[in-house]
């Protein structure tokens, strides 16, 4: 999976997911999305 651990990388042109290797070679045309923390405090309690 692309960007495993750091987040997902997408092409700024097409919007498609790309590999982290491609993103590092093409920083001007890619956007790396940060991963959201899995243990979010908001809405974690269920009644």
Secondary structure as a PSIPRED ss2 file (coil, helix, strand):
# PSIPRED VFORMAT (PSIPRED V4.0)

   1 X C   1.000  0.000  0.000
   2 X C   1.000  0.000  0.000
   3 X C   1.000  0.000  0.000
   4 X C   1.000  0.000  0.000
   5 X C   1.000  0.000  0.000
   6 X C   1.000  0.000  0.000
   7 X E   0.000  0.000  1.000
   8 X E   0.000  0.000  1.000
   9 X E   0.000  0.000  1.000
  10 X E   0.000  0.000  1.000
  11 X E   0.000  0.000  1.000
  12 X C   1.000  0.000  0.000
  13 X C   1.000  0.000  0.000
  14 X C   1.000  0.000  0.000
  15 X C   1.000  0.000  0.000
  16 X C   1.000  0.000  0.000
  17 X E   0.000  0.000  1.000
  18 X E   0.000  0.000  1.000
  19 X C   1.000  0.000  0.000
  20 X H   0.000  1.000  0.000
  21 X H   0.000  1.000  0.000
  22 X H   0.000  1.000  0.000
  23 X H   0.000  1.000  0.000
  24 X H   0.000  1.000  0.000
  25 X H   0.000  1.000  0.000
  26 X C   1.000  0.000  0.000
  27 X C   1.000  0.000  0.000
  28 X C   1.000  0.000  0.000
  29 X C   1.000  0.000  0.000
  30 X E   0.000  0.000  1.000
  31 X E   0.000  0.000  1.000
  32 X E   0.000  0.000  1.000
  33 X E   0.000  0.000  1.000
  34 X E   0.000  0.000  1.000
  35 X C   1.000  0.000  0.000
  36 X C   1.000  0.000  0.000
  37 X C   1.000  0.000  0.000
  38 X C   1.000  0.000  0.000
  39 X C   1.000  0.000  0.000
  40 X C   1.000  0.000  0.000
  41 X C   1.000  0.000  0.000
  42 X C   1.000  0.000  0.000
  43 X C   1.000  0.000  0.000
  44 X C   1.000  0.000  0.000
  45 X C   1.000  0.000  0.000
  46 X C   1.000  0.000  0.000
  47 X C   1.000  0.000  0.000
